[in-house]
Amino acid sequence: MKVLDRYMFKEFLKIFTMTVLSFISLYLLVDIFELIDDLLEHHVPLSISIQMFIYKTPYIFYQISPVAVLMATLLTMGILSRHSEITAVKAGGISIIRCIVPLLLCGLLISVINIILNETVTPITNKRTDSIKREWFEKSPTKIFNQNSVWFRDTNGIYTVRYMDTKAKVVKGFTMYNLDLSFNLKTKLHADELIWTDDGWFITSGLLWRFSEKEGIKATKINNVPLQLLGGPEEIGRAEANPKEMSFSVLYRYIVNLKKEGYETRKYLVDLYSKTSFPFVNLIMVLLGIPFSLTSGRRSGLALGVTVTVLIGFSYWIVFGINISLGYSGVIPPLVASWFTNIIFGAIGLLMLSHVRH
């Protein structure tokens, strides 16, 4: 059995590696063609452009690995069926279930790798990619995110946003610091809430502190006062806390802090649970790919593998996207929104596998 296991591992990983490299190359090629005009228009140096595309690679792997796993499963089992090796395995008294264990372990291994990447490498590279895009392509305020808030810097000073409701166009937990040329604090403005109107941002209620060597510190209450900011709702909304740039632990702490302060966390909970559910799509794709390849028998080939991969992958993304949207809107609980697609497709895979002749 060790010989068979090594053979299955070798064939699967060989096809998976070639498929991943092909998909990443194709993805980057399309991305380069889409961004080439912007890169030239903004005179982005070649070294910076290369860095940006390199930083994208871990997240691309995270996104396309389930499709690559499905393709590798279909082609591996298809090749074995075409060369009658599945028949030889059965003749040797080895069940199909025992034969596919190496493939299931490969799917699980890739799922674990994705979880590790998502906790370590991917958040960092996504931040750097976003930083390059903002620096060269956008004119929105400079943003720095930590687990408690989002910090901005523009011509008005330095300010922090605790929570942004993009639909209602409301900012909560706003604090602005104005410094002089010697970096001494001149004023500090804190507003519990900012609302967006046709005339711009308005402070519903807040406090303004003025710092002076002669007069000391003076605090003034302010209500329904206009506030000039470089960024409108769209700019600030784009710069709000991005779950792609956070590991599971950082996002979890961010949600805990938001809950303590009474802010809405539903959207972030959906993204948090998705970080645990999406990596296991790789294992589910193995479960789905094996029955398809075995039922097609010797007719399995590259064309069939590509067709089945596109159909299953497209179907998964539609159902996953619908569930995530329902989770964001509050129609279904965040945990259900993130895991329900995996449960559906996993159940289909197990059901199909149970009907395969062992």
C-alpha positions in Angstrom: 0.0 0.0 0.0 2.9 2.4 0.6 3.9 2.1 -3.1 0.3 2.9 -4.2 0.1 5.8 -1.7 3.4 7.3 -2.9 2.3 6.9 -6.5 -1.1 8.7 -5.9 0.7 11.5 -3.9 3.2 12.0 -6.7 0.7 12.1 -9.5 -1.7 14.4 -7.7 1.0 16.9 -6.5 2.6 16.9 -10.0 -0.6 17.8 -11.7 -1.7 20.2 -8.9 1.7 22.1 -9.1 1.4 22.5 -12.9 -2.2 23.6 -12.6 -1.5 26.1 -9.9 1.4 27.6 -11.8 -0.7 27.8 -15.0 -3.7 29.5 -13.2 -1.4 32.0 -11.3 0.4 32.9 -14.6 -2.9 33.4 -16.4 -4.4 35.4 -13.5 -1.3 37.7 -13.4 -1.3 38.0 -17.2 -4.9 39.2 -17.2 -4.1 41.5 -14.3 -1.1 43.0 -16.1 -3.2 43.8 -19.2 -5.9 45.4 -17.1 -3.4 47.6 -15.2 -0.9 48.4 -17.9 -2.6 51.7 -18.8 -2.7 52.8 -15.2 0.9 51.8 -14.6 2.1 53.8 -17.6 -0.1 56.8 -16.9 1.1 57.1 -13.3 4.7 56.3 -14.3 5.0 53.5 -11.8 8.6 52.1 -11.8 9.1 48.6 -13.2 10.5 47.4 -9.8 7.4 48.6 -8.0 5.1 47.0 -10.6 6.9 43.7 -10.2 6.6 43.9 -6.4 2.9 44.6 -6.6 2.3 41.5 -8.7 4.5 39.3 -6.5 2.6 40.5 -3.4 -0.6 39.4 -5.1 0.6 35.9 -5.6 -0.2 34.4 -2.1 -3.8 35.7 -2.3 -4.2 34.4 -5.8 -3.0 31.0 -4.7 -5.6 31.1 -1.8 -8.3 31.9 -4.3 -7.5 29.5 -7.1 -6.3 26.5 -5.1 -9.7 24.9 -4.9 -10.1 25.0 -8.7 -6.6 23.6 -9.1 -7.4 20.8 -6.6 -10.5 19.9 -8.5 -8.6 19.8 -11.8 -5.8 17.8 -10.3 -8.3 15.2 -8.8 -10.1 14.8 -12.1 -7.0 14.4 -14.2 -5.2 12.1 -11.7 -8.2 9.7 -11.4 -8.9 10.1 -15.1 -5.4 9.1 -16.1 -5.5 6.1 -13.7 -8.9 5.0 -15.2 -7.6 5.4 -18.8 -4.6 3.2 -18.2 -6.8 0.6 -16.4 -4.9 1.1 -13.2 -8.1 1.5 -11.2 -9.2 -1.9 -12.5 -5.8 -3.3 -11.4 -6.2 -1.8 -8.0 -9.7 -3.4 -7.6 -8.3 -6.7 -8.8 -5.6 -6.6 -6.1 -8.4 -6.5 -3.5 -8.0 -2.8 -2.7 -11.2 -0.8 -2.4 -11.6 2.5 -4.1 -12.1 4.3 -0.8 -8.7 3.1 0.4 -7.2 4.1 -3.0 -8.4 7.7 -2.7 -7.2 8.3 0.8 -3.9 9.9 -0.5 -6.0 12.4 -2.5 -8.2 13.3 0.5 -5.0 13.8 2.6 -3.6 16.1 -0.2 -6.9 18.1 -0.1 -6.7 18.4 3.7 -3.0 19.3 3.5 -3.7 22.2 1.0 -6.5 23.4 3.3 -4.1 23.6 6.2 -1.5 25.4 4.1 -4.2 27.9 3.1 -5.1 28.5 6.8 -1.5 29.0 7.7 -1.0 31.4 4.7 -4.1 33.3 5.7 -2.8 33.8 9.2 0.7 34.8 8.3 1.7 35.7 4.8 -1.5 36.8 3.0 -2.6 39.7 5.3 0.9 41.2 5.0 1.1 40.9 1.2 -2.5 42.2 0.8 -1.6 45.3 2.8 1.5 46.0 0.7 -0.5 45.5 -2.5 -3.1 47.9 -1.3 -0.5 50.4 -0.1 1.2 50.4 -3.6 -2.2 51.0 -5.3 -3.1 53.9 -3.0 0.3 55.5 -3.3 0.4 55.4 -7.1 -3.2 55.2 -8.4 -5.4 56.9 -5.8 -5.7 60.4 -4.3 -7.6 59.3 -1.2 -6.3 59.9 2.3 -3.3 57.9 3.4 -4.6 55.0 5.6 -3.1 52.9 8.4 -5.1 50.1 10.0 -4.7 48.6 13.4 -6.9 46.3 15.3 -8.7 49.2 17.1 -9.4 51.7 14.3 -8.4 53.1 10.9 -6.0 56.1 10.8 -5.9 58.7 8.0 -3.6 61.5 7.2 -4.5 64.4 4.8 -4.1 68.1 4.6 -6.5 68.7 7.5 -4.4 66.6 9.9 -4.4 63.1 11.3 -7.7 61.5 12.2 -9.1 58.1 13.1 -12.3 56.4 12.3 -13.7 53.7 14.6 -16.6 52.5 12.5 -18.0 53.4 9.1 -21.6 52.5 8.0 -21.3 52.8 4.2 -25.0 52.4 3.6 -26.2 55.0 6.0 -23.1 57.2 5.2 -22.4 57.6 8.9 -19.0 57.6 10.7 -18.8 56.8 14.4 -16.0 57.3 16.8 -14.2 60.1 14.9 -11.2 61.8 16.4 -9.0 64.4 14.6 -5.6 65.8 15.7 -4.2 69.0 14.3 -0.4 69.6 14.7 1.8 72.6 14.1 5.1 72.5 12.1 7.0 71.3 15.3 4.5 68.4 15.7 2.9 70.0 18.8 -0.8 69.3 19.3 -2.9 72.4 18.5 -6.4 71.0 18.6 -8.1 67.7 19.2 -11.7 67.1 17.9 -13.8 64.1 18.9 -17.2 63.4 17.5 -19.4 60.5 18.4 -21.0 60.6 15.0 -20.5 62.2 11.6 -23.3 62.2 9.0 -23.0 62.9 5.3 -25.3 65.4 3.6 -25.4 67.1 0.3 -23.3 69.9 1.9 -20.6 67.5 3.2 -19.9 66.0 6.6 -21.7 67.3 9.8 -20.8 66.7 13.4 -23.9 65.8 15.3 -22.2 66.1 18.7 -18.7 66.3 19.9 -15.9 68.1 21.8 -13.1 70.3 20.6 -10.0 70.8 22.7 -7.6 73.7 22.0 -4.0 73.5 23.3 -2.1 76.7 24.0 1.0 77.5 26.0 -0.6 80.8 27.2 -4.2 79.8 27.8 -3.7 76.1 28.5 -6.4 73.6 27.5 -9.9 74.7 26.6 -12.7 72.3 25.8 -15.8 73.3 23.8 -19.0 71.3 23.0 -20.0 71.3 19.4 -23.3 70.3 17.7 -24.4 70.2 14.1 -21.2 71.7 12.9 -19.9 71.2 9.3 -16.5 69.5 9.0 -14.2 69.7 6.0 -12.5 66.4 5.1 -10.6 65.3 2.1 -12.5 62.0 1.9 -16.2 61.5 1.3 -18.2 58.4 2.2 -16.8 56.5 -0.8 -13.1 57.3 -0.1 -13.4 56.6 3.6 -15.6 53.5 3.0 -12.9 52.1 0.7 -10.4 52.6 3.4 -12.3 51.0 6.2 -11.0 47.9 7.9 -10.4 45.3 5.2 -10.7 41.7 6.4 -8.4 40.6 3.6 -5.6 42.5 5.3 -6.2 40.9 8.7 -5.5 37.5 10.1 -8.2 35.5 11.9 -6.8 36.6 15.3 -6.6 40.3 14.4 -10.1 40.3 12.9 -11.5 38.5 15.9 -10.0 41.1 18.3 -11.3 43.9 16.1 -14.8 42.4 16.2 -14.7 42.0 20.0 -13.7 45.7 20.4 -16.5 46.8 18.1 -19.0 44.8 20.0 -17.9 46.3 23.3 -18.6 49.8 21.9 -22.0 48.8 20.5 -21.2 48.9 16.8 -22.6 46.5 14.1 -20.3 43.5 13.5 -22.4 41.3 11.2 -20.4 41.9 8.1 -17.1 41.3 9.9 -18.4 38.1 11.5 -19.3 36.7 8.0 -15.7 37.5 6.9 -14.3 35.9 10.1 -16.2 32.6 9.7 -15.3 32.6 5.9 -11.6 32.5 6.9 -12.3 29.1 8.5 -14.7 27.8 5.9 -13.1 28.7 2.6 -9.8 26.8 3.0 -11.7 23.5 3.4 -13.2 23.9 -0.1 -10.0 22.2 -1.2 -11.0 19.0 0.6 -14.6 19.3 -0.7 -13.3 19.6 -4.3 -11.5 16.3 -3.9 -14.8 14.7 -2.8 -16.6 16.1 -5.8 -13.9 15.3 -8.3 -13.4 11.7 -7.5 -17.0 10.5 -8.4 -17.0 12.5 -11.6 -13.7 11.0 -12.8 -14.7 7.4 -11.8 -18.1 7.5 -13.5 -16.7 8.8 -16.7 -14.1 6.0 -16.7 -11.8 5.9 -19.7 -13.5 8.8 -21.3 -11.8 11.1 -18.7 -9.4 13.6 -20.2 -8.3 17.2 -20.2 -11.4 18.5 -22.0 -13.7 16.7 -19.6 -11.6 17.8 -16.7 -11.8 21.5 -17.7 -15.5 21.3 -18.4 -16.3 19.7 -15.0 -14.0 22.1 -13.2 -15.7 25.1 -14.8 -19.2 23.9 -14.0 -18.5 22.9 -10.4 -16.3 25.9 -9.7 -18.9 28.3 -11.2 -21.7 26.7 -9.3 -19.8 26.8 -6.0 -19.0 30.5 -6.4 -22.6 31.4 -7.2 -24.0 29.6 -4.1 -21.2 30.9 -2.0 -21.7 34.5 -3.2 -25.5 34.3 -2.5 -25.0 33.0 1.0 -22.4 35.6 1.8 -24.7 38.4 0.5 -27.5 37.0 2.7 -25.2 37.0 5.7 -24.1 40.6 5.1 -27.8 41.7 4.9 -28.7 39.8 8.0 -31.2 37.3 6.4 -29.2 34.4 7.7 -26.7 34.1 10.6 -23.0 34.8 9.8 -21.9 31.3 10.7 -24.6 29.8 8.4 -23.7 32.2 5.6 -20.0 31.2 5.7 -20.4 27.4 6.1 -23.6 26.5 4.3 -22.1 26.3 0.9 -19.4 23.9 2.1 -22.1 21.8 3.8 -24.2 21.6 0.6 -21.3 20.7 -1.7 -19.6 18.4 0.8 -22.9 16.5 1.2 -23.2 16.2 -2.6 -19.7 14.9 -2.8 -20.2 12.3 -0.1 -23.5 11.2 -1.6 -22.0 10.8 -5.1 -19.0 8.9 -3.6 -21.3 6.5 -1.8 -22.8 5.4 -5.1 -19.4 4.7 -6.6 -18.7 1.0 -7.0 -16.1 0.1 -4.4 
